[in-house]
Amino acid sequence: MPPTEIFLSHATQDRAMAQRLAHTLARHSIPVFFSPQNILGAQQWQNEILSALQCCDWFVVLLSPDAINSMWVKREVAFALQDLRYEDHIIPFQYRECDLKSLQWLTLFQMIQFTGDFAEGCRNLLRVWGIELKEETLG
């Protein structure tokens, strides 16, 4: 069953890749909370992130060396791991090789490798929800 909305956790340094992924998911009719896109000027961004974490039903974390060193990614992952809404709904998405010691709980989940071909990574992610990749929708 497709997600109602995905929370896309990412490091600021990985924003371009996160935006590309969010765009591709949206083109497959999957709503994505992506902070640069969803938080408007003058909003309290911490409150907006917490609100989104409480509303979304899937959590995808874009992993990279920057992500595992990001205080906010660590906080978002900790929230998702403690919220029953995300039980079996957490997807670690390895964008760049990194050492997961600081986020070791994520090793319990099936990792989607995304270190190579963008289309193949999207295909593997969409397969989680039984959705077939439409090549023309790649962002």
N, C-alpha and C positions, 0 to 999 in steps of 0.2 A: 504494500500500500504506500503510495507516495506521501511524503511529509506534508504537513500543514504549513510549516515554515522551518527553515534551517537557520540556526545561529552559526555564522561563519567566523570562527576565532582565528586571528592572524596577527603577526607582528607588523608594526607600521612599515618596516623595511620591505615587507612582502606584499604591500598594498596592490601593486600592479597585477601580480599573479592572483591575489584574492579577488580583485575586481574582474579579471578575465573569467575566473571560475564562477563568480556570482552571476555574471552576464550569461554564461552558457546555461547555468541552472535555470535562470529566469526564462530563457528561450525554450526550456523544456517544461514550462508552466510550474516551476517549483519556486515558491516565494523564499527569499533569502534575506535575513537580517545581516547587513553588511554595514558596519558603523559609518564609514565615510559617506555612504549613500543614504542611510536612513536617519542620521542625526543631523538636524538642521541647526543653523546658526542660532545662538542664544539659548539653546537647550542645555540642560545639565547632562552632559554626556555620561557620567557615572550612573545617573538615575535611568537614562535611556537604555544603557547596556543591561542593567539589572532587570528592568522591565522586560526587555527582549528575552533574556535568559529564562524568565518566568513564564513567557508565552510560547516560545518555540518548542517544537517537539523532537527535533533532531539537532545534534551538536556535531559540527565538522570543524576540526582544528587543522589548520595548514601548518605543518611542521617544517622547521628550518633551524639553523643555528640561532638566528635572531629570535625566533618564536620561543625556543626553550630558555632563552635568557630574558624574555619579556615578563615583567611583573604582572601585566594585565592578562596575558595569555595564561600564565600560571593560575591566576585568580579565577578566570573563566573556566578553566579545566577543573579546578577544585570544586567550583559550584556545580558543574555538570555531573561530576562523579558522585556528589552527595544528593542530588535531586533525583527522586525515583522516576520522574518523567523521562529522564534520559537513560534509564536502564535498558541496555541493548540498543541504544540509539546514539551512541558515540562513535564517530568515525575519525580515526587519526589518518591524516592524508599527508604522506611524506613528500614534500615538495623538493627539499634539498636534504642531503645526508646530514644527520645530526646525532649526537649522543643523548639518549633519552633518560639519563640518570635523574635529572631534576623533575622529569615527568614520568617516572617509571611505571605508574599505574596504567599508562596508556599502552604499555606492552601487553596488557591482558586482552586487548582488542585486536581484531584482525586489521592490520595496517593495509592501506591502499598505497601502493608505490606510485609515485608521480614524478619520478626523477628523470624521466625521458620524454616520451611523446605525449603531448597535451591531450590529443584525441583519445589515446589509449587510457590515460588516467581518468578522463571524463566518462569513458565507456564503462570502466570498472566501478566508478562511483555510482553512476546511474543504474547499473545492474543490481545494486543493493535494493533498489525499489522496483525492480522489474521494468525499468524504462530503457528503451533502446536509444542509443545516441543518434541524433540527426546531424550528420556531418556538416550540413550547411548552417547549423546554429552555433558552431564554435566561435567563441569570442576572441 
